[in-house]
Amino acid sequence: MKKKPKLKGNIAKFLLPSLIVILIIIIIITIFCLKKDHVNQDIIDEYYTFLGSNDLTLCNGLIAYDSLEVTKDLIEDTDKVCNSYLNLASEKIAKVKVDKNAKKNNCTYEKFTFATDNYEEDYCTIEKIAITDLKNEYNLIYNEEIGDLKDFYIDENKVCHYRNDYYYCGLAETFSYSLMAKPNVYRSIKKTVEQGDIIYIYDLFLKTKEEKCYNSFNSDEENAECSKKYAQKGEINYRLLKKYGTLYRHTFKLNKETGKYYWYASQPED
């Protein structure tokens, strides 16, 4: 008498490899999706500061956050030089302490005159920056060479002068103070995406000023719904930022010679 074939064993024999293949495909798809939504902290640490500082008193603020696409060609040269200064490593900025001039509240250094620290001390702290270091940082961020070397302001009162291959930065003699309410910005990184020679950093952005909300740094068009919620809550939290903030995409391209990425463009996502 013939034995019946072991159907269950045969089914398991063919089904098990198929299930393994399907499982591998699911894992690969899952990993890919997670990678697309993953925030690579190394990318953030190295390139996010190229966009500017949350301290809006510095270098005219976050001017890359506009209602339209912004590229390096739309930014003033002095703002790009200033932003390069902000990104310099601290060890590349030498500090020189200079005694004030007799019977005056200023100091003279390399033929430039600066105000004393806090406009009241008996000395000035001058920053000395080699132009080669600033040029290298500028080229790293914008993938281009610095044009004419002009004086620039870091904030309302701190000025940098150029002379003989160095920038000298300190307090300007003329004190400026604004009584206008200063804006605040809120940013939260959403994800980083790597595609070939391009890196995208996506973040949420919201600006507030005098208890009103704005969706770009340069716009005066109020987001009334956000302003209403902001007035009720008394603060901007992540929930409000996620609901009313603008999603921006920042594009960084690879410089194949250096192996580093440079900022190429920023734009709001529809």
C-alpha positions, 0 to 999 in steps of 0.5 A: 500500500502506497503511502500518501505524500506529506503535503504539509511538509512539501508546502512548508518546504516551498513556503518558508523560502518565499516567506523569508524573501518577502520578509527581507523585502519588507525590511529593505523597504522599511529601512529605506523609508526610515532613511528618507525620514531620518535626521542625520545629526552629523549633517545637521552639525556640519551644515545647518549653521550655514543658514544663519543664526537664531540670534537675529541681531547677527548678520541681518537675521535668517534671510534665507527664509523667504516666501520665494526661493533664495540662492546665494546670488540674491544675498548681499556680499557683506551678509555672506561675509558676515555669515562666514564670520559666524561659522568660523571656528573660535580658534581662528579668531584671535583676540587682542586687548588694547588700552584706550586712548588718553582722555577718550573712550576709544582705542586705536589699532592698525589705524582703526578706531574702536569704542571701548568695551561696553562703551565704558571700560578702559580697554578695547577687545579687538578680534583679528581674523586672517583673510585666508581663514575667512575666504576658506569659510566663505568658499566652503559655504557658498562655493565661490570666491569672496569679491571686494573686501568691504567693511561689514557689521556683525550687529548694530554696533560691532563692525569689521574693517579690512586691512593688510590681509586681516579683518579687525572687529570691535565696537563701532564708535557710534552707538546704535540702539533700536526701540522697536520690538525684535522678532523671534524665530522658531525652527525645528528640523524635520528630516534630512534626505541624501540623494546622490550629490545632494543633501536636503534639510527640511525644517519648520519655520515661524517668526513672531513679532509683537504677538503676531505670526509670520511664515517667512523671515522677510515677509510682513504678511501676518498669519492671523490664525496663528496669531490668534492661537499664539495670543491664547497660548502665550507661547509657541510650542511644537504643536503650533509650529507644526500646524502653522509653521512653513516647511522649508527645503534647504539644498546643499550640493557636493563639491567633488574636489573637497568632498564637502557640501555647500549651501545652494538654495532655500525655499518654502515647500507648498 
